[in-house]
Amino acid sequence: MAQTEQPKQTKKSSQPDNLIPLPEIPELPRDLTDPPPLPPDIPPDPELETQVTIIKRGEDTIEEHRINGELLMIKVIPRIGPPYYLKKNTGRGSHTHAGEAGIDVSPPMWQLFKF
């Protein structure tokens, strides 16, 4: 029995013939011992800082958060249960307090997730 030799088939490359190699990555300068200069110190504006007043009522704690003297949020930390928040409604949406006229407070809100 004679073996017949079949011609070898060349594999076709999956890459195109016109590829150009990427340039080499330049090395960083070795003189990086001096850190960059820090930005100038800008004093904080006390009017933009949140002012927090903590009030103890029995075993409950109430935190009043104000900016420019305007009460924006109240955090109530009860003795039992999770803390909840009362926030001022900035947009006149449908979540207004159904009590006295002129009160613009959102319903109590609880924090569900924290990242």
Phi and psi restraints in degrees (range 20) as a CNS / XPLOR table:
assign (resid 1 and name C) (resid 2 and name N)
       (resid 2 and name CA) (resid 2 and name C) 1.0 -100.7 20.0 2
assign (resid 2 and name N) (resid 2 and name CA)
       (resid 2 and name C) (resid 3 and name N) 1.0 135.4 20.0 2
assign (resid 2 and name C) (resid 3 and name N)
       (resid 3 and name CA) (resid 3 and name C) 1.0 -89.9 20.0 2
assign (resid 3 and name N) (resid 3 and name CA)
       (resid 3 and name C) (resid 4 and name N) 1.0 132.7 20.0 2
assign (resid 3 and name C) (resid 4 and name N)
       (resid 4 and name CA) (resid 4 and name C) 1.0 -96.2 20.0 2
assign (resid 4 and name N) (resid 4 and name CA)
       (resid 4 and name C) (resid 5 and name N) 1.0 134.1 20.0 2
assign (resid 4 and name C) (resid 5 and name N)
       (resid 5 and name CA) (resid 5 and name C) 1.0 -89.8 20.0 2
assign (resid 5 and name N) (resid 5 and name CA)
       (resid 5 and name C) (resid 6 and name N) 1.0 125.9 20.0 2
assign (resid 5 and name C) (resid 6 and name N)
       (resid 6 and name CA) (resid 6 and name C) 1.0 -91.4 20.0 2
assign (resid 6 and name N) (resid 6 and name CA)
       (resid 6 and name C) (resid 7 and name N) 1.0 142.3 20.0 2
assign (resid 6 and name C) (resid 7 and name N)
       (resid 7 and name CA) (resid 7 and name C) 1.0 -64.9 20.0 2
assign (resid 7 and name N) (resid 7 and name CA)
       (resid 7 and name C) (resid 8 and name N) 1.0 141.4 20.0 2
assign (resid 7 and name C) (resid 8 and name N)
       (resid 8 and name CA) (resid 8 and name C) 1.0 -73.7 20.0 2
assign (resid 8 and name N) (resid 8 and name CA)
       (resid 8 and name C) (resid 9 and name N) 1.0 135.5 20.0 2
assign (resid 8 and name C) (resid 9 and name N)
       (resid 9 and name CA) (resid 9 and name C) 1.0 -94.4 20.0 2
assign (resid 9 and name N) (resid 9 and name CA)
       (resid 9 and name C) (resid 10 and name N) 1.0 132.2 20.0 2
assign (resid 9 and name C) (resid 10 and name N)
       (resid 10 and name CA) (resid 10 and name C) 1.0 -81.1 20.0 2
assign (resid 10 and name N) (resid 10 and name CA)
       (resid 10 and name C) (resid 11 and name N) 1.0 136.5 20.0 2
assign (resid 10 and name C) (resid 11 and name N)
       (resid 11 and name CA) (resid 11 and name C) 1.0 -76.3 20.0 2
assign (resid 11 and name N) (resid 11 and name CA)
       (resid 11 and name C) (resid 12 and name N) 1.0 134.7 20.0 2
assign (resid 11 and name C) (resid 12 and name N)
       (resid 12 and name CA) (resid 12 and name C) 1.0 -83.7 20.0 2
assign (resid 12 and name N) (resid 12 and name CA)
       (resid 12 and name C) (resid 13 and name N) 1.0 129.3 20.0 2
assign (resid 12 and name C) (resid 13 and name N)
       (resid 13 and name CA) (resid 13 and name C) 1.0 -70.2 20.0 2
assign (resid 13 and name N) (resid 13 and name CA)
       (resid 13 and name C) (resid 14 and name N) 1.0 144.4 20.0 2
assign (resid 13 and name C) (resid 14 and name N)
       (resid 14 and name CA) (resid 14 and name C) 1.0 -83.9 20.0 2
assign (resid 14 and name N) (resid 14 and name CA)
       (resid 14 and name C) (resid 15 and name N) 1.0 -4.3 20.0 2
assign (resid 14 and name C) (resid 15 and name N)
       (resid 15 and name CA) (resid 15 and name C) 1.0 -101.9 20.0 2
assign (resid 15 and name N) (resid 15 and name CA)
       (resid 15 and name C) (resid 16 and name N) 1.0 145.2 20.0 2
assign (resid 15 and name C) (resid 16 and name N)
       (resid 16 and name CA) (resid 16 and name C) 1.0 -69.5 20.0 2
assign (resid 16 and name N) (resid 16 and name CA)
       (resid 16 and name C) (resid 17 and name N) 1.0 160.5 20.0 2
assign (resid 16 and name C) (resid 17 and name N)
       (resid 17 and name CA) (resid 17 and name C) 1.0 -78.8 20.0 2
assign (resid 17 and name N) (resid 17 and name CA)
       (resid 17 and name C) (resid 18 and name N) 1.0 -16.8 20.0 2
assign (resid 17 and name C) (resid 18 and name N)
       (resid 18 and name CA) (resid 18 and name C) 1.0 -99.7 20.0 2
assign (resid 18 and name N) (resid 18 and name CA)
       (resid 18 and name C) (resid 19 and name N) 1.0 30.6 20.0 2
assign (resid 18 and name C) (resid 19 and name N)
       (resid 19 and name CA) (resid 19 and name C) 1.0 -74.6 20.0 2
assign (resid 19 and name N) (resid 19 and name CA)
       (resid 19 and name C) (resid 20 and name N) 1.0 143.1 20.0 2
assign (resid 19 and name C) (resid 20 and name N)
       (resid 20 and name CA) (resid 20 and name C) 1.0 -114.8 20.0 2
assign (resid 20 and name N) (resid 20 and name CA)
       (resid 20 and name C) (resid 21 and name N) 1.0 132.6 20.0 2
assign (resid 20 and name C) (resid 21 and name N)
       (resid 21 and name CA) (resid 21 and name C) 1.0 -68.3 20.0 2
assign (resid 21 and name N) (resid 21 and name CA)
       (resid 21 and name C) (resid 22 and name N) 1.0 150.6 20.0 2
assign (resid 21 and name C) (resid 22 and name N)
       (resid 22 and name CA) (resid 22 and name C) 1.0 -69.7 20.0 2
assign (resid 22 and name N) (resid 22 and name CA)
       (resid 22 and name C) (resid 23 and name N) 1.0 148.5 20.0 2
assign (resid 22 and name C) (resid 23 and name N)
       (resid 23 and name CA) (resid 23 and name C) 1.0 -69.8 20.0 2
assign (resid 23 and name N) (resid 23 and name CA)
       (resid 23 and name C) (resid 24 and name N) 1.0 157.9 20.0 2
assign (resid 23 and name C) (resid 24 and name N)
       (resid 24 and name CA) (resid 24 and name C) 1.0 -67.5 20.0 2
assign (resid 24 and name N) (resid 24 and name CA)
       (resid 24 and name C) (resid 25 and name N) 1.0 148.0 20.0 2
assign (resid 24 and name C) (resid 25 and name N)
       (resid 25 and name CA) (resid 25 and name C) 1.0 -76.9 20.0 2
assign (resid 25 and name N) (resid 25 and name CA)
       (resid 25 and name C) (resid 26 and name N) 1.0 126.6 20.0 2
assign (resid 25 and name C) (resid 26 and name N)
       (resid 26 and name CA) (resid 26 and name C) 1.0 -70.4 20.0 2
assign (resid 26 and name N) (resid 26 and name CA)
       (resid 26 and name C) (resid 27 and name N) 1.0 148.8 20.0 2
assign (resid 26 and name C) (resid 27 and name N)
       (resid 27 and name CA) (resid 27 and name C) 1.0 -81.6 20.0 2
assign (resid 27 and name N) (resid 27 and name CA)
       (resid 27 and name C) (resid 28 and name N) 1.0 146.8 20.0 2
assign (resid 27 and name C) (resid 28 and name N)
       (resid 28 and name CA) (resid 28 and name C) 1.0 -75.9 20.0 2
assign (resid 28 and name N) (resid 28 and name CA)
       (resid 28 and name C) (resid 29 and name N) 1.0 150.1 20.0 2
assign (resid 28 and name C) (resid 29 and name N)
       (resid 29 and name CA) (resid 29 and name C) 1.0 -61.9 20.0 2
assign (resid 29 and name N) (resid 29 and name CA)
       (resid 29 and name C) (resid 30 and name N) 1.0 144.2 20.0 2
assign (resid 29 and name C) (resid 30 and name N)
       (resid 30 and name CA) (resid 30 and name C) 1.0 -80.4 20.0 2
assign (resid 30 and name N) (resid 30 and name CA)
       (resid 30 and name C) (resid 31 and name N) 1.0 -13.2 20.0 2
assign (resid 30 and name C) (resid 31 and name N)
       (resid 31 and name CA) (resid 31 and name C) 1.0 -90.4 20.0 2
assign (resid 31 and name N) (resid 31 and name CA)
       (resid 31 and name C) (resid 32 and name N) 1.0 63.7 20.0 2
assign (resid 31 and name C) (resid 32 and name N)
       (resid 32 and name CA) (resid 32 and name C) 1.0 -111.7 20.0 2
assign (resid 32 and name N) (resid 32 and name CA)
       (resid 32 and name C) (resid 33 and name N) 1.0 31.4 20.0 2
assign (resid 32 and name C) (resid 33 and name N)
       (resid 33 and name CA) (resid 33 and name C) 1.0 -75.8 20.0 2
assign (resid 33 and name N) (resid 33 and name CA)
       (resid 33 and name C) (resid 34 and name N) 1.0 -30.4 20.0 2
assign (resid 33 and name C) (resid 34 and name N)
       (resid 34 and name CA) (resid 34 and name C) 1.0 -86.7 20.0 2
assign (resid 34 and name N) (resid 34 and name CA)
       (resid 34 and name C) (resid 35 and name N) 1.0 123.0 20.0 2
assign (resid 34 and name C) (resid 35 and name N)
       (resid 35 and name CA) (resid 35 and name C) 1.0 -70.2 20.0 2
assign (resid 35 and name N) (resid 35 and name CA)
       (resid 35 and name C) (resid 36 and name N) 1.0 158.4 20.0 2
assign (resid 35 and name C) (resid 36 and name N)
       (resid 36 and name CA) (resid 36 and name C) 1.0 -65.3 20.0 2
assign (resid 36 and name N) (resid 36 and name CA)
       (resid 36 and name C) (resid 37 and name N) 1.0 153.4 20.0 2
assign (resid 36 and name C) (resid 37 and name N)
       (resid 37 and name CA) (resid 37 and name C) 1.0 -67.0 20.0 2
assign (resid 37 and name N) (resid 37 and name CA)
       (resid 37 and name C) (resid 38 and name N) 1.0 146.6 20.0 2
assign (resid 37 and name C) (resid 38 and name N)
       (resid 38 and name CA) (resid 38 and name C) 1.0 -78.2 20.0 2
assign (resid 38 and name N) (resid 38 and name CA)
       (resid 38 and name C) (resid 39 and name N) 1.0 150.8 20.0 2
assign (resid 38 and name C) (resid 39 and name N)
       (resid 39 and name CA) (resid 39 and name C) 1.0 -67.4 20.0 2
assign (resid 39 and name N) (resid 39 and name CA)
       (resid 39 and name C) (resid 40 and name N) 1.0 156.7 20.0 2
assign (resid 39 and name C) (resid 40 and name N)
       (resid 40 and name CA) (resid 40 and name C) 1.0 -65.2 20.0 2
assign (resid 40 and name N) (resid 40 and name CA)
       (resid 40 and name C) (resid 41 and name N) 1.0 149.3 20.0 2
assign (resid 40 and name C) (resid 41 and name N)
       (resid 41 and name CA) (resid 41 and name C) 1.0 -70.7 20.0 2
assign (resid 41 and name N) (resid 41 and name CA)
       (resid 41 and name C) (resid 42 and name N) 1.0 124.7 20.0 2
assign (resid 41 and name C) (resid 42 and name N)
       (resid 42 and name CA) (resid 42 and name C) 1.0 -111.1 20.0 2
assign (resid 42 and name N) (resid 42 and name CA)
       (resid 42 and name C) (resid 43 and name N) 1.0 120.8 20.0 2
assign (resid 42 and name C) (resid 43 and name N)
       (resid 43 and name CA) (resid 43 and name C) 1.0 -66.0 20.0 2
assign (resid 43 and name N) (resid 43 and name CA)
       (resid 43 and name C) (resid 44 and name N) 1.0 140.6 20.0 2
assign (resid 43 and name C) (resid 44 and name N)
       (resid 44 and name CA) (resid 44 and name C) 1.0 -68.0 20.0 2
assign (resid 44 and name N) (resid 44 and name CA)
       (resid 44 and name C) (resid 45 and name N) 1.0 146.0 20.0 2
assign (resid 44 and name C) (resid 45 and name N)
       (resid 45 and name CA) (resid 45 and name C) 1.0 -86.2 20.0 2
assign (resid 45 and name N) (resid 45 and name CA)
       (resid 45 and name C) (resid 46 and name N) 1.0 114.1 20.0 2
assign (resid 45 and name C) (resid 46 and name N)
       (resid 46 and name CA) (resid 46 and name C) 1.0 -64.3 20.0 2
assign (resid 46 and name N) (resid 46 and name CA)
       (resid 46 and name C) (resid 47 and name N) 1.0 -23.1 20.0 2
assign (resid 46 and name C) (resid 47 and name N)
       (resid 47 and name CA) (resid 47 and name C) 1.0 -71.8 20.0 2
assign (resid 47 and name N) (resid 47 and name CA)
       (resid 47 and name C) (resid 48 and name N) 1.0 -24.3 20.0 2
assign (resid 47 and name C) (resid 48 and name N)
       (resid 48 and name CA) (resid 48 and name C) 1.0 -92.3 20.0 2
assign (resid 48 and name N) (resid 48 and name CA)
       (resid 48 and name C) (resid 49 and name N) 1.0 -10.5 20.0 2
assign (resid 48 and name C) (resid 49 and name N)
       (resid 49 and name CA) (resid 49 and name C) 1.0 -75.5 20.0 2
assign (resid 49 and name N) (resid 49 and name CA)
       (resid 49 and name C) (resid 50 and name N) 1.0 142.3 20.0 2
assign (resid 49 and name C) (resid 50 and name N)
       (resid 50 and name CA) (resid 50 and name C) 1.0 -75.9 20.0 2
assign (resid 50 and name N) (resid 50 and name CA)
       (resid 50 and name C) (resid 51 and name N) 1.0 129.0 20.0 2
assign (resid 50 and name C) (resid 51 and name N)
       (resid 51 and name CA) (resid 51 and name C) 1.0 -100.6 20.0 2
assign (resid 51 and name N) (resid 51 and name CA)
       (resid 51 and name C) (resid 52 and name N) 1.0 123.5 20.0 2
assign (resid 51 and name C) (resid 52 and name N)
       (resid 52 and name CA) (resid 52 and name C) 1.0 -112.7 20.0 2
assign (resid 52 and name N) (resid 52 and name CA)
       (resid 52 and name C) (resid 53 and name N) 1.0 124.7 20.0 2
assign (resid 52 and name C) (resid 53 and name N)
       (resid 53 and name CA) (resid 53 and name C) 1.0 -109.6 20.0 2
assign (resid 53 and name N) (resid 53 and name CA)
       (resid 53 and name C) (resid 54 and name N) 1.0 124.4 20.0 2
assign (resid 53 and name C) (resid 54 and name N)
       (resid 54 and name CA) (resid 54 and name C) 1.0 -104.0 20.0 2
assign (resid 54 and name N) (resid 54 and name CA)
       (resid 54 and name C) (resid 55 and name N) 1.0 125.1 20.0 2
assign (resid 54 and name C) (resid 55 and name N)
       (resid 55 and name CA) (resid 55 and name C) 1.0 -120.3 20.0 2
assign (resid 55 and name N) (resid 55 and name CA)
       (resid 55 and name C) (resid 56 and name N) 1.0 130.2 20.0 2
assign (resid 55 and name C) (resid 56 and name N)
       (resid 56 and name CA) (resid 56 and name C) 1.0 -100.4 20.0 2
assign (resid 56 and name N) (resid 56 and name CA)
       (resid 56 and name C) (resid 57 and name N) 1.0 124.2 20.0 2
assign (resid 56 and name C) (resid 57 and name N)
       (resid 57 and name CA) (resid 57 and name C) 1.0 -124.1 20.0 2
assign (resid 57 and name N) (resid 57 and name CA)
       (resid 57 and name C) (resid 58 and name N) 1.0 99.6 20.0 2
assign (resid 57 and name C) (resid 58 and name N)
       (resid 58 and name CA) (resid 58 and name C) 1.0 66.3 20.0 2
assign (resid 58 and name N) (resid 58 and name CA)
       (resid 58 and name C) (resid 59 and name N) 1.0 -121.3 20.0 2
assign (resid 58 and name C) (resid 59 and name N)
       (resid 59 and name CA) (resid 59 and name C) 1.0 -101.1 20.0 2
assign (resid 59 and name N) (resid 59 and name CA)
       (resid 59 and name C) (resid 60 and name N) 1.0 1.6 20.0 2
assign (resid 59 and name C) (resid 60 and name N)
       (resid 60 and name CA) (resid 60 and name C) 1.0 -93.8 20.0 2
assign (resid 60 and name N) (resid 60 and name CA)
       (resid 60 and name C) (resid 61 and name N) 1.0 152.6 20.0 2
assign (resid 60 and name C) (resid 61 and name N)
       (resid 61 and name CA) (resid 61 and name C) 1.0 -121.9 20.0 2
assign (resid 61 and name N) (resid 61 and name CA)
       (resid 61 and name C) (resid 62 and name N) 1.0 136.4 20.0 2
assign (resid 61 and name C) (resid 62 and name N)
       (resid 62 and name CA) (resid 62 and name C) 1.0 -122.4 20.0 2
assign (resid 62 and name N) (resid 62 and name CA)
       (resid 62 and name C) (resid 63 and name N) 1.0 128.2 20.0 2
assign (resid 62 and name C) (resid 63 and name N)
       (resid 63 and name CA) (resid 63 and name C) 1.0 -112.5 20.0 2
assign (resid 63 and name N) (resid 63 and name CA)
       (resid 63 and name C) (resid 64 and name N) 1.0 122.4 20.0 2
assign (resid 63 and name C) (resid 64 and name N)
       (resid 64 and name CA) (resid 64 and name C) 1.0 -101.4 20.0 2
assign (resid 64 and name N) (resid 64 and name CA)
       (resid 64 and name C) (resid 65 and name N) 1.0 123.1 20.0 2
assign (resid 64 and name C) (resid 65 and name N)
       (resid 65 and name CA) (resid 65 and name C) 1.0 -105.1 20.0 2
assign (resid 65 and name N) (resid 65 and name CA)
       (resid 65 and name C) (resid 66 and name N) 1.0 121.4 20.0 2
assign (resid 65 and name C) (resid 66 and name N)
       (resid 66 and name CA) (resid 66 and name C) 1.0 -126.6 20.0 2
assign (resid 66 and name N) (resid 66 and name CA)
       (resid 66 and name C) (resid 67 and name N) 1.0 145.9 20.0 2
assign (resid 66 and name C) (resid 67 and name N)
       (resid 67 and name CA) (resid 67 and name C) 1.0 -127.9 20.0 2
assign (resid 67 and name N) (resid 67 and name CA)
       (resid 67 and name C) (resid 68 and name N) 1.0 127.3 20.0 2
assign (resid 67 and name C) (resid 68 and name N)
       (resid 68 and name CA) (resid 68 and name C) 1.0 56.5 20.0 2
assign (resid 68 and name N) (resid 68 and name CA)
       (resid 68 and name C) (resid 69 and name N) 1.0 32.3 20.0 2
assign (resid 68 and name C) (resid 69 and name N)
       (resid 69 and name CA) (resid 69 and name C) 1.0 80.1 20.0 2
assign (resid 69 and name N) (resid 69 and name CA)
       (resid 69 and name C) (resid 70 and name N) 1.0 -3.7 20.0 2
assign (resid 69 and name C) (resid 70 and name N)
       (resid 70 and name CA) (resid 70 and name C) 1.0 -93.1 20.0 2
assign (resid 70 and name N) (resid 70 and name CA)
       (resid 70 and name C) (resid 71 and name N) 1.0 126.2 20.0 2
assign (resid 70 and name C) (resid 71 and name N)
       (resid 71 and name CA) (resid 71 and name C) 1.0 -73.0 20.0 2
assign (resid 71 and name N) (resid 71 and name CA)
       (resid 71 and name C) (resid 72 and name N) 1.0 117.8 20.0 2
assign (resid 71 and name C) (resid 72 and name N)
       (resid 72 and name CA) (resid 72 and name C) 1.0 -108.3 20.0 2
assign (resid 72 and name N) (resid 72 and name CA)
       (resid 72 and name C) (resid 73 and name N) 1.0 -31.4 20.0 2
assign (resid 72 and name C) (resid 73 and name N)
       (resid 73 and name CA) (resid 73 and name C) 1.0 -153.0 20.0 2
assign (resid 73 and name N) (resid 73 and name CA)
       (resid 73 and name C) (resid 74 and name N) 1.0 146.1 20.0 2
assign (resid 73 and name C) (resid 74 and name N)
       (resid 74 and name CA) (resid 74 and name C) 1.0 -124.5 20.0 2
assign (resid 74 and name N) (resid 74 and name CA)
       (resid 74 and name C) (resid 75 and name N) 1.0 128.4 20.0 2
assign (resid 74 and name C) (resid 75 and name N)
       (resid 75 and name CA) (resid 75 and name C) 1.0 -108.5 20.0 2
assign (resid 75 and name N) (resid 75 and name CA)
       (resid 75 and name C) (resid 76 and name N) 1.0 121.5 20.0 2
assign (resid 75 and name C) (resid 76 and name N)
       (resid 76 and name CA) (resid 76 and name C) 1.0 -106.3 20.0 2
assign (resid 76 and name N) (resid 76 and name CA)
       (resid 76 and name C) (resid 77 and name N) 1.0 122.5 20.0 2
assign (resid 76 and name C) (resid 77 and name N)
       (resid 77 and name CA) (resid 77 and name C) 1.0 -111.9 20.0 2
assign (resid 77 and name N) (resid 77 and name CA)
       (resid 77 and name C) (resid 78 and name N) 1.0 96.2 20.0 2
assign (resid 77 and name C) (resid 78 and name N)
       (resid 78 and name CA) (resid 78 and name C) 1.0 -76.3 20.0 2
assign (resid 78 and name N) (resid 78 and name CA)
       (resid 78 and name C) (resid 79 and name N) 1.0 162.6 20.0 2
assign (resid 78 and name C) (resid 79 and name N)
       (resid 79 and name CA) (resid 79 and name C) 1.0 -63.5 20.0 2
assign (resid 79 and name N) (resid 79 and name CA)
       (resid 79 and name C) (resid 80 and name N) 1.0 -40.2 20.0 2
assign (resid 79 and name C) (resid 80 and name N)
       (resid 80 and name CA) (resid 80 and name C) 1.0 -119.1 20.0 2
assign (resid 80 and name N) (resid 80 and name CA)
       (resid 80 and name C) (resid 81 and name N) 1.0 130.5 20.0 2
assign (resid 80 and name C) (resid 81 and name N)
       (resid 81 and name CA) (resid 81 and name C) 1.0 103.7 20.0 2
assign (resid 81 and name N) (resid 81 and name CA)
       (resid 81 and name C) (resid 82 and name N) 1.0 168.6 20.0 2
assign (resid 81 and name C) (resid 82 and name N)
       (resid 82 and name CA) (resid 82 and name C) 1.0 -78.0 20.0 2
assign (resid 82 and name N) (resid 82 and name CA)
       (resid 82 and name C) (resid 83 and name N) 1.0 156.2 20.0 2
assign (resid 82 and name C) (resid 83 and name N)
       (resid 83 and name CA) (resid 83 and name C) 1.0 -65.2 20.0 2
assign (resid 83 and name N) (resid 83 and name CA)
       (resid 83 and name C) (resid 84 and name N) 1.0 152.5 20.0 2
assign (resid 83 and name C) (resid 84 and name N)
       (resid 84 and name CA) (resid 84 and name C) 1.0 -134.4 20.0 2
assign (resid 84 and name N) (resid 84 and name CA)
       (resid 84 and name C) (resid 85 and name N) 1.0 163.1 20.0 2
assign (resid 84 and name C) (resid 85 and name N)
       (resid 85 and name CA) (resid 85 and name C) 1.0 -122.3 20.0 2
assign (resid 85 and name N) (resid 85 and name CA)
       (resid 85 and name C) (resid 86 and name N) 1.0 142.6 20.0 2
assign (resid 85 and name C) (resid 86 and name N)
       (resid 86 and name CA) (resid 86 and name C) 1.0 -118.9 20.0 2
assign (resid 86 and name N) (resid 86 and name CA)
       (resid 86 and name C) (resid 87 and name N) 1.0 120.2 20.0 2
assign (resid 86 and name C) (resid 87 and name N)
       (resid 87 and name CA) (resid 87 and name C) 1.0 -118.3 20.0 2
assign (resid 87 and name N) (resid 87 and name CA)
       (resid 87 and name C) (resid 88 and name N) 1.0 151.5 20.0 2
assign (resid 87 and name C) (resid 88 and name N)
       (resid 88 and name CA) (resid 88 and name C) 1.0 -74.4 20.0 2
assign (resid 88 and name N) (resid 88 and name CA)
       (resid 88 and name C) (resid 89 and name N) 1.0 134.5 20.0 2
assign (resid 88 and name C) (resid 89 and name N)
       (resid 89 and name CA) (resid 89 and name C) 1.0 -77.3 20.0 2
assign (resid 89 and name N) (resid 89 and name CA)
       (resid 89 and name C) (resid 90 and name N) 1.0 116.2 20.0 2
assign (resid 89 and name C) (resid 90 and name N)
       (resid 90 and name CA) (resid 90 and name C) 1.0 -87.0 20.0 2
assign (resid 90 and name N) (resid 90 and name CA)
       (resid 90 and name C) (resid 91 and name N) 1.0 -33.2 20.0 2
assign (resid 90 and name C) (resid 91 and name N)
       (resid 91 and name CA) (resid 91 and name C) 1.0 -101.5 20.0 2
assign (resid 91 and name N) (resid 91 and name CA)
       (resid 91 and name C) (resid 92 and name N) 1.0 136.5 20.0 2
assign (resid 91 and name C) (resid 92 and name N)
       (resid 92 and name CA) (resid 92 and name C) 1.0 -77.0 20.0 2
assign (resid 92 and name N) (resid 92 and name CA)
       (resid 92 and name C) (resid 93 and name N) 1.0 72.1 20.0 2
assign (resid 92 and name C) (resid 93 and name N)
       (resid 93 and name CA) (resid 93 and name C) 1.0 -89.1 20.0 2
assign (resid 93 and name N) (resid 93 and name CA)
       (resid 93 and name C) (resid 94 and name N) 1.0 -161.7 20.0 2
assign (resid 93 and name C) (resid 94 and name N)
       (resid 94 and name CA) (resid 94 and name C) 1.0 -86.4 20.0 2
assign (resid 94 and name N) (resid 94 and name CA)
       (resid 94 and name C) (resid 95 and name N) 1.0 -2.4 20.0 2
assign (resid 94 and name C) (resid 95 and name N)
       (resid 95 and name CA) (resid 95 and name C) 1.0 -97.9 20.0 2
assign (resid 95 and name N) (resid 95 and name CA)
       (resid 95 and name C) (resid 96 and name N) 1.0 58.4 20.0 2
assign (resid 95 and name C) (resid 96 and name N)
       (resid 96 and name CA) (resid 96 and name C) 1.0 -99.7 20.0 2
assign (resid 96 and name N) (resid 96 and name CA)
       (resid 96 and name C) (resid 97 and name N) 1.0 157.1 20.0 2
assign (resid 96 and name C) (resid 97 and name N)
       (resid 97 and name CA) (resid 97 and name C) 1.0 -69.8 20.0 2
assign (resid 97 and name N) (resid 97 and name CA)
       (resid 97 and name C) (resid 98 and name N) 1.0 133.4 20.0 2
assign (resid 97 and name C) (resid 98 and name N)
       (resid 98 and name CA) (resid 98 and name C) 1.0 -86.7 20.0 2
assign (resid 98 and name N) (resid 98 and name CA)
       (resid 98 and name C) (resid 99 and name N) 1.0 6.5 20.0 2
assign (resid 98 and name C) (resid 99 and name N)
       (resid 99 and name CA) (resid 99 and name C) 1.0 -82.5 20.0 2
assign (resid 99 and name N) (resid 99 and name CA)
       (resid 99 and name C) (resid 100 and name N) 1.0 -125.5 20.0 2
assign (resid 99 and name C) (resid 100 and name N)
       (resid 100 and name CA) (resid 100 and name C) 1.0 -65.3 20.0 2
assign (resid 100 and name N) (resid 100 and name CA)
       (resid 100 and name C) (resid 101 and name N) 1.0 152.3 20.0 2
assign (resid 100 and name C) (resid 101 and name N)
       (resid 101 and name CA) (resid 101 and name C) 1.0 -69.3 20.0 2
assign (resid 101 and name N) (resid 101 and name CA)
       (resid 101 and name C) (resid 102 and name N) 1.0 139.6 20.0 2
assign (resid 101 and name C) (resid 102 and name N)
       (resid 102 and name CA) (resid 102 and name C) 1.0 95.4 20.0 2
assign (resid 102 and name N) (resid 102 and name CA)
       (resid 102 and name C) (resid 103 and name N) 1.0 -13.0 20.0 2
assign (resid 102 and name C) (resid 103 and name N)
       (resid 103 and name CA) (resid 103 and name C) 1.0 -82.6 20.0 2
assign (resid 103 and name N) (resid 103 and name CA)
       (resid 103 and name C) (resid 104 and name N) 1.0 125.2 20.0 2
assign (resid 103 and name C) (resid 104 and name N)
       (resid 104 and name CA) (resid 104 and name C) 1.0 -120.7 20.0 2
assign (resid 104 and name N) (resid 104 and name CA)
       (resid 104 and name C) (resid 105 and name N) 1.0 70.2 20.0 2
assign (resid 104 and name C) (resid 105 and name N)
       (resid 105 and name CA) (resid 105 and name C) 1.0 -121.6 20.0 2
assign (resid 105 and name N) (resid 105 and name CA)
       (resid 105 and name C) (resid 106 and name N) 1.0 138.5 20.0 2
assign (resid 105 and name C) (resid 106 and name N)
       (resid 106 and name CA) (resid 106 and name C) 1.0 -74.2 20.0 2
assign (resid 106 and name N) (resid 106 and name CA)
       (resid 106 and name C) (resid 107 and name N) 1.0 160.3 20.0 2
assign (resid 106 and name C) (resid 107 and name N)
       (resid 107 and name CA) (resid 107 and name C) 1.0 -65.4 20.0 2
assign (resid 107 and name N) (resid 107 and name CA)
       (resid 107 and name C) (resid 108 and name N) 1.0 161.8 20.0 2
assign (resid 107 and name C) (resid 108 and name N)
       (resid 108 and name CA) (resid 108 and name C) 1.0 -56.9 20.0 2
assign (resid 108 and name N) (resid 108 and name CA)
       (resid 108 and name C) (resid 109 and name N) 1.0 141.5 20.0 2
assign (resid 108 and name C) (resid 109 and name N)
       (resid 109 and name CA) (resid 109 and name C) 1.0 -127.0 20.0 2
assign (resid 109 and name N) (resid 109 and name CA)
       (resid 109 and name C) (resid 110 and name N) 1.0 138.2 20.0 2
assign (resid 109 and name C) (resid 110 and name N)
       (resid 110 and name CA) (resid 110 and name C) 1.0 -111.1 20.0 2
assign (resid 110 and name N) (resid 110 and name CA)
       (resid 110 and name C) (resid 111 and name N) 1.0 147.7 20.0 2
assign (resid 110 and name C) (resid 111 and name N)
       (resid 111 and name CA) (resid 111 and name C) 1.0 -83.1 20.0 2
assign (resid 111 and name N) (resid 111 and name CA)
       (resid 111 and name C) (resid 112 and name N) 1.0 119.4 20.0 2
assign (resid 111 and name C) (resid 112 and name N)
       (resid 112 and name CA) (resid 112 and name C) 1.0 -91.7 20.0 2
assign (resid 112 and name N) (resid 112 and name CA)
       (resid 112 and name C) (resid 113 and name N) 1.0 -43.3 20.0 2
assign (resid 112 and name C) (resid 113 and name N)
       (resid 113 and name CA) (resid 113 and name C) 1.0 -130.4 20.0 2
assign (resid 113 and name N) (resid 113 and name CA)
       (resid 113 and name C) (resid 114 and name N) 1.0 148.5 20.0 2
assign (resid 113 and name C) (resid 114 and name N)
       (resid 114 and name CA) (resid 114 and name C) 1.0 -135.8 20.0 2
assign (resid 114 and name N) (resid 114 and name CA)
       (resid 114 and name C) (resid 115 and name N) 1.0 128.2 20.0 2
